[in-house]
Amino acid sequence: MTEFVEVDVRPTLRAGGEPFGEIMAAVNALTPGQGLRLYATFKPTPLLHVLGSKGFTHDAKEIDGGDWEVLLTPADLVVETAAPKGAACDEPWPSPVRNLDNRDLDPPEPMVRILAGLETMQPGDVLSALLCREPVFLFPQLAKRGHTWRGGFEPDGTTYKVLVRVGRPEAS
């Protein structure tokens, strides 16, 4: 049976704050057999995609007053395909052919600039972008377009660097 650690980010959201760091700290502190019970003011769909790629399943339901309760449970087995399609971690990538510094831009402009830049690049090319936060809304858009990515915070702890490798869109 899974034991759930509760994280209520509704006060942070209502105060206009960004709870992603708080949520990820709680996720990273989970021990074997634990899941996360998250309370939010909306259904956190982008977060569900991010944690899904890290091997979590979810059960989201609307509760009183339009708030949401989301149970995030680590999958029993680590599924290799949970990583972005084609993003083998040990595979060397070419050097970026395009570099963007989006740290001074407000959302959604960084995502718009990255997606526009990728449109002019060839399959296999790599774009590098610097951001002031993890681009959780960008990841589903990259997956939809057939791109792969790698990213993380730089040692300064305030700059998020994402590398995007141009892929081919899935056939519909």
N, C-alpha and C positions, 0 to 999 in steps of 0.2 A: 504494500500500500504506500502511495506517495504522500509524504508530509509536505504541506505547502507553507512557504514563508510568505507572509503578507507584505505587500508594498502598496501604499495608497498615495498616488501622485496627484490626486484631485486638488489638494491645497496648492501644490506647485503650479499646476495648470491654471487654476483660477487666479493666481497671483501674476500670471503672464510669464511664468518661468518655463524652462526647457528641462523636462525630467529624464531625458535619455541617459545621462550619466548616472543618475540615481538608480535607474532600472538596471543598467548594465553592471553596476557595482553589486547589486543584489544578485543578479544572475551569476556573476563570477564568484560570489561567495557561497553558492549552493554546494552542498555536499551530496555524495551519492544517496539516492533515494528521496531527494528533495526536489520540489517544483516551486513555481512562483505563482501566488495569487495576486494579481494586479488589479487595482481599482483606478479607473480613469474617467474623465468627463466625456470621452468619445471612444469609439472602437478604434484602437491603435493599429490599423491595417498595415502601415509601413513597418512598424515594429514587428508585427507577426511574420512578415516576409524575412526580416533580418534574422529573427530568432529561429525561424524555420530553416534557414540556411545553416544554422548552427546546431541543428538536430533536435529542435523542440517542436512538439505538437501543441495545439491550442484548442481551447473550448471557450468561446466568447459568448456572453449573453448580456443583454441589456437589463439593468436593474432599475430600482426606483429613481425617479427624477431624470431619466435619460442618461444616467451614468452607466458604466460598463464594468463588469467583472470578467477577467480573463484568467483562466487557469493555463499556465505554461508548464508542460511536462517534458522532461528530457526523453527522447526516443530510447527504447530499449537497446537498439542497435545503432551504431554510427553508420549511416548510409553514405557511401562514397559519392553518390550523385547529389548529395545535399549541397555541395559546393557549387558555385556558379558553373554552368555547363562549359566544359572545356578548360577550366581553370586549374590545371594540374599544378600543385604547389611547388614541385621540384623542377618543373619545366622552365628553362631559361627564356626570358622575354627579351626582345630587342630593345634598344634604347628608345626613349620617347622621341617622336618626330614633331610633337607639338607640346608646349608647356603653357599652362594657364595659371595665373595667380588670382584666385577668386576670393581671397580672404577679406577684402574690403567691401564685398557686395552683399546685399540683403537677399534672402530667398524671395522668389525662386530663381533669381538671375544666375547664380552659379550653375544650377542644373540646366537652365536654358543655354548658357554659353557652352557647357560641356557637350550637350546633345547636338548643338549646331556645329561645333567643331568636329565631332565624330562623323557627321554627314559628308564632310569633304575629304575624309581619309580613306585609304585603301584597306581591305581585309588584311589583318596581321599587324598593321601599324599600331603604335602605342601612344596614347595621350596621357600626360601627367597633369594633375591639377592639385593646387593647394587650396584648402578650405578652412574656415574657422570652426567647423563642426562636422561630424560624420554625416554624409549625405544619404540618410535613410530613404528619402523619397526618390533618389536617383537610382538606387539599385534595382527596383522592379522595372524601371524604364530601360535600363541597360539589358536586363535579361530578356525583355520583350523584343529588343532589337537584335538579339543574338550576340551581344558583346560579353566579354569576361572582364573581371576586375580584381584588383588586390588593393588593400588600403589599410591604413592605421594611423594612429597619432604619432607624430614625430617626437623625438626626445624632449622638445620644449613643452609638450603636453597641451599646447593650444592650437597647433597646426595639424590638420588632417590631410594626409597626402593619399590621393587615389591614382592608381594607374589603370587605364582602361585599354584593353586590346580589342581592336575592331574585329567583329565577326560578321557572319552572314545571318540575316534574319531568317527565322524559322519559316518554312513553307506553310502557307495557310491551307 
